[in-house]
Amino acid sequence: MDDAIADYAANATPELIAGYDALPPEQIYAAVLDLFPAPPARVADIGAGTGRDAAWLARKGYHVLAVEPVPAFREAGAALHGDAIEWLDDQLPALDETERRGPFDLVLLCAVWHHLDTADRARALPALARMTAPGGRLILSLRHDPGTLRQHSYPAPPQEAIDLACAVGFQLIRRAEAPSVHPESRAYGVRWTWLAFAGPPAGHGLFSPVSRARAYRHGGNHSQRRK
């Protein structure tokens, strides 16, 4: 994930920022929008970029925490959207400070999951579970490229994400496929899988022996995978 953050920081040009902010959130989230809780719910937008989605949600009456590790994106977002949203410098997979700000009724990871390898995904899901309020929602979008993956990207098989999420108490409530909203990506054949989960119930044992075993099976020994 650190490499992906560094790459975004190095390429945070005005053109990239303008193109990102121009995409319509209503179309991006069309497959899962009806599952959003009603405002004024608390929302954590993980990997918020320039705050496009966070600002859109804030205008609808949500209380939004925009979590973004790239300083140039946070600065551009503050300039574009003013004080409508709260910004936080934090990053996956640990999300320590984000977790301290929780719980949240809606946790969004849009166009982020493919930047994590399997071990980091296994590390991220327990933190996401702890910050999601009982009865809340976790929504992930998983990118699928038709050919060679982009730099700092990893395959994002939906069943892996489903298994990891269910291992920490989430319940899958929707799986949907959608083409890319971005014209160039759509022309290239990029598609997305949207996964929506109901949050773990209150008091769920996130680190029960079964949960640890299932998460370990997917994530492996993290230190060994980093060698």
Salt bridges, closest charged atoms under 4 A:
ASP21 OD2 - HIS81 NE2 3.31
ASP34 OD1 - ARG174 NH1 2.59
ASP53 OD1 - ARG52 NE 2.63
GLU86 OE2 - ARG101 NH1 2.63
ASP89 OD1 - ARG74 NH1 3.44
GLU97 OE1 - ARG100 NH2 2.97
GLU97 OE2 - ARG101 NE 3.01
GLU99 OE2 - ARG130 NE 2.72
ASP117 OD2 - ARG226 NH1 3.39
ASP120 OD1 - ARG123 NH1 3.55
ASP120 OD1 - HIS222 NE2 3.81
ASP120 OD2 - ARG226 NH2 2.81
ASP145 OD1 - ARG143 NE 2.75
GLU160 OE1 - ARG121 NH1 2.76
ASP163 OD2 - HIS218 NE2 3.66
GLU177 OE2 - ARG175 NE 3.55
GLU177 OE1 - ARG191 NH1 3.39
